[in-house]
Amino acid sequence: MAAGTHTVTNQAPPLVGYDVFMSDRALAEAVERHLTPEVFAEAREELVTLGRAAGSAQVREWGELADTCPPRLRTHDRYGNRIDEVVFHSAWHRLLGKGVNAGLTNAWGRPGGHVRRAAGFLVATQAESGHGCPLSMTHAAVPALRTDPELAAVWEPLLTSQVYEQGLRPPREKAGVLLGMGMTEKQGGSDVRSNTTEARPLADDGTYVLTGHKWFCSAPMSDGFLVLAQAPGGLTCFLVPRVLEDGTRNAFAIQRLKDKLGNRANASAEVEFDGTTWARRVGEEGRGVRTIIGMVAATRLDCVLGSAALMRQAVAQAVHHTAHRRAFGGVLIEKPLMRNVLADLALESEAATVLGLRLAAAYDTDSEAERAFLRIAVPTAKFWVTKRCTPLVAEALECLGGNGYVEESGMPRLLRESPLNSIWEGSGNVQALDVLRALQREPRALNAFLTEVGKARGADHRLDRAIRGVLTELADLDGIEGRGRRLVERMAVVLQGSLLVRWAPPEVADAFCASRLGGDWGSAFGTLPATLDLGAVVERARPVD
């Protein structure tokens, strides 16, 4: 067809060339709120640099290439030697390098480190989610390794380094390393106490050889892995390096890569330990779950942040598209029904972001009260925020109409990614049961939660009523497992509402409380009360003025 037969009009321009951090008002405000002025000034500069990169056409292209050119497994070299390597597109390495350089594995030893890293993680993974996995696990491994000061002295400086070096070499020869995790097995899944991988002690104290397998081992090209195995004293945590100190490769047989729904840029593998796989014990024998639980909690927070990132990017794309698209005699964003949908999506996104940054701030404070708060708030947030991600992304895709269903829009990639964080690090039931365990065994955790939501008491009658409802639910813990999801959902929404009432603009807090807490809401997005100031909520979510 001749090029002159039609003119392309009424198409939204691509959302590129913008600052992902500063254009997200909820995120930028949260970072400033949780940091001292001196630290915020430094963090702002870092995050603006990262935000501009994440919103650039180049980095967006890297994200697309990493996803459409997924990793490949090379079990052997050309001569038949077993090498067990995974080959990634160069775009993956560029993304991962930018994340490491930005400090996304360096939270534990710098002022405001967790808030700064959480914001950076939320920004960077909007360009592509998969590379967030090795960044997350490397960051989260630090508390587990600290149970063994000798190991931590060697590995922690490398884990928190802001230098990315690809390739397998002895850790001491690298300026920075990545760490993965292998917990689940075929027969047990989340029930890690049923693991069958065996650890046989060697003559050197603390060293073992492993025999068994791991059913899900993500980022298999990492420099080492924390795994669980059955030692003589029970389930124990071990560090398995890919390359030993003498330069030889550890026995780490990658059987295959998983063919996943989404997260395609990141490799997830099935691995085998053949009885010669060398491992170093981390913590005491029989204390494996307790040793690794700090890593699990940190990665669960990253599931919250990763979902918040997906939600924010989906909302940004929807608002941007409708601001440039005309239909039925006007700009879509100005149509009352579309405005209602966009405002509803924006509320959900902001609530997720505010909650995620509040949890990161608790890590920075590191007081007994904040640790108790994290014990119950992390699984609560992980349960709820990750579950809200998929319906939100699907609705945001619909805002683009048929254009959103086309791969080039980027929305299908967001939709395929959206269920993942609800599954990783324990699915919904696992999170709900963890909250119930904390309620029944750790009264300080419940007290910390009630203290947090109580800080907003009296500011909104709908929030006050919702808090009373949670207290009523908590008064009767008999048969609580069957209504565990209902309780944890209510706790999560009350916590979000309390934070928004304290910190969000009045129009945002009012709309959230009216719909999520006051019951003036339907079952689908776009059913907010029409009397609310929805225009202001949408304008706040606009990514580019």
Secondary structure, DSSP 4 states (H G I P E B T S, - for coil): --GGG----S-PPPS-SS-TTTT-HHHHHHHHHHS-HHHHHHHHHHHHHHHHHHTSHHHHHHHHHHHHS--EEEEE-TTS-EEEEEE--HHHHHHHHHHHHTTTT--TTSTTHHHHHHHHHHHHTTT-STTHHHHHHHHHHHHHHTTSHHHHHHHHHHHS-S----S---GGG-S---EEEE---TTTTT-GGG---EEEE-SSTTEEEEEEEEEEEESTTSSEEEEEEEETTEEEEEEEESB-TTSPBP--EEEEE---SS-TTS-EEEEEEEEEEEEEEES-TT-HHHHHHHHHHHHHHHHHHHHHHHHHHHHHHHHHHHHH-EETTEEGGGSHHHHHHHHHHHHHHHHHHHHHHHHHHHHHH--HHHHHHHHHHHHHHHHHHHHHHHHHHHHHHHHTGGGGGSGGGSHHHHHHHTTHHHHTTS-HHHHHHHHHHHHHH-HHHHHHHHHHHHTTTTS-HHHHHHHHHHHHHHT--TTGGGGHHHHHHHHHHHHHHHHHHHHS-HHHHHHHIIIIIT----SSTT---TTS-HHHHHHHH-S--
